[in-house]
Amino acid sequence: MKDKFSELISEYPFYVGSFALILGVSYLIYKIGKRESFKMKDYSAASWKALVNSWALIFMLIMLGLALIFKV
């Protein structure tokens, strides 16, 4: 599986980067549309961690997409 993924990234960086960028921006639009509070008192420890991790995932998807697109 790891070999297939690395082969896909090396063979088609523009397409994989575009997919990651579209996925990241779509998730960003979804999260902004939900209008979640950023006050920690509104969440338990686990749900606060999930909220922070979801924003980190968005950031990583967008950065991966941009890096792969500009690799070309």
C-alpha positions in Angstrom: 0.0 0.0 0.0 2.8 2.4 0.9 4.6 1.7 -2.4 1.4 2.3 -4.4 0.8 5.7 -2.6 4.4 6.9 -3.1 4.3 5.7 -6.7 1.0 7.6 -7.2 2.5 10.8 -5.7 5.7 10.6 -7.8 3.9 9.8 -11.1 0.9 12.2 -10.8 1.9 15.0 -8.3 -0.5 17.5 -9.9 -3.5 15.3 -9.7 -2.8 14.1 -6.2 -2.0 17.6 -5.1 -5.2 19.0 -6.6 -7.2 16.3 -4.9 -5.7 17.0 -1.5 -6.2 20.8 -2.0 -9.9 20.3 -3.0 -10.4 18.0 -0.1 -8.8 20.4 2.4 -10.7 23.5 1.1 -14.0 21.5 1.1 -13.4 20.5 4.7 -12.5 24.0 5.6 -15.7 25.4 4.1 -17.6 22.7 6.0 -16.0 23.6 9.3 -16.5 27.3 8.8 -20.2 26.6 7.9 -20.7 24.7 11.2 -19.8 27.8 13.2 -18.4 25.9 16.1 -17.3 27.8 19.2 -13.7 28.0 20.0 -14.2 28.4 23.8 -12.7 25.5 25.6 -15.4 25.5 28.3 -17.9 24.4 25.7 -16.1 21.1 25.1 -14.8 18.1 27.0 -11.1 17.3 26.7 -11.7 14.7 24.0 -13.9 16.8 21.9 -11.5 19.8 22.2 -8.7 17.5 21.0 -10.9 16.3 18.1 -11.6 20.0 17.1 -8.0 20.9 17.2 -7.0 17.8 15.2 -9.6 18.5 12.5 -8.2 22.0 12.0 -4.6 20.5 11.8 -5.8 18.0 9.2 -7.3 20.8 7.1 -4.0 22.7 7.3 -2.0 19.6 6.4 -4.2 18.7 3.4 -3.9 22.3 2.0 -0.2 22.4 2.5 0.3 18.9 1.0 -1.8 19.9 -2.0 0.1 23.2 -2.6 3.5 21.4 -2.2 2.6 18.7 -4.7 1.2 21.2 -7.2 4.2 23.4 -7.1 6.5 20.4 -7.3 5.7 20.1 -11.0 
